[in-house]
Amino acid sequence: MRRSLAILVLALAACQGLPTSSGPGPFTEHLIATIPEGVDAEAPISFSRDGLQAAFIARTSDGCRAVRGTWRSMRLDAL
């Protein structure tokens, strides 16, 4: 019984995989978005699963736009 338990634990540990360094490590502080002057951000602001991107609705005098990073949608007349 003990031998099969040890083999199971080793097999599960092997399935975990190697860590990747594709982005900032866990619990690092970094800026993911800024809201420009003259723009009102509508709540709620959404965050990606990895925490590296934020998306929000930007309301200005000429209309609303969805914003994520450098991407901006076409002008929306209403939400």
HUHUSUL-V922958 format. One record per helix or strand. SS is the DSSP state (2 for helix, 1 for strand). FROM is the first residue (numbers start at 1). TO is the last residue. Records with the same first field share a line. If there is no record, write none. Layout:
SS=FROM-TO  FROM-TO
This chain:
2=2-15
1=40-47  54-60  63-68  71-72  76-76
